Amino acid sequence: MVLFRFRMKKLFTRSILISTLLIASIGCAGPGPSPEQQAREADQQKEAERQQKEFRKSLPTVANPGQGW
């Protein structure tokens, strides 16, 4: 009886481990973004930063920055 429990516990542990490894390998096997997509995203990021910089320049200056209300 004790040997049976040990074998079942060992089988259960192995099946959990194999399932986890299988799920992890499937999740990591997905292809990454293409070089074109990476370049497009980098361009979009630069454009967003440029627009944000222009917007900040258009704001009026603050008399006491960091002083709160």
C-alpha positions in Angstrom: 0.0 0.0 0.0 2.8 2.4 0.9 4.7 1.5 -2.3 1.5 2.2 -4.4 1.1 5.6 -2.8 4.7 6.4 -3.5 4.4 5.4 -7.1 1.2 7.4 -7.6 2.7 10.4 -6.0 5.8 10.1 -8.2 3.6 9.7 -11.3 1.5 12.7 -10.4 4.6 14.8 -9.9 6.1 13.8 -13.2 2.9 14.5 -15.0 2.7 18.0 -13.5 6.3 18.6 -14.4 5.9 17.4 -18.0 2.7 19.5 -18.4 4.4 22.6 -17.1 7.4 22.1 -19.4 5.1 21.5 -22.4 3.1 24.6 -21.8 6.2 26.7 -21.2 7.8 25.4 -24.4 4.7 26.2 -26.5 4.5 29.7 -25.0 8.1 30.4 -25.8 8.0 29.0 -29.3 5.9 31.8 -30.7 7.7 33.9 -33.3 8.7 37.4 -32.3 7.9 40.6 -34.2 9.3 40.9 -37.7 12.2 43.3 -38.3 9.8 45.5 -40.3 7.4 45.6 -37.4 10.2 46.4 -34.9 11.3 49.3 -37.1 7.8 50.6 -37.4 7.3 50.4 -33.7 10.6 52.2 -33.1 9.5 55.0 -35.5 6.1 55.3 -33.8 7.9 55.6 -30.4 10.2 58.3 -31.7 7.3 60.2 -33.2 5.3 60.0 -30.0 8.3 61.3 -28.0 8.7 64.1 -30.5 5.0 65.1 -30.2 5.2 65.0 -26.5 8.3 67.2 -26.5 6.5 69.7 -28.7 3.5 69.7 -26.5 5.5 70.3 -23.4 7.2 73.3 -25.1 3.8 74.8 -25.8 2.8 74.7 -22.1 3.2 77.9 -20.1 6.0 78.0 -17.6 5.3 77.3 -13.9 6.3 79.9 -11.3 7.2 77.5 -8.5 7.7 74.0 -10.0 7.4 71.2 -7.4 5.7 73.4 -4.8 2.2 71.8 -5.3 -0.9 73.9 -5.2 
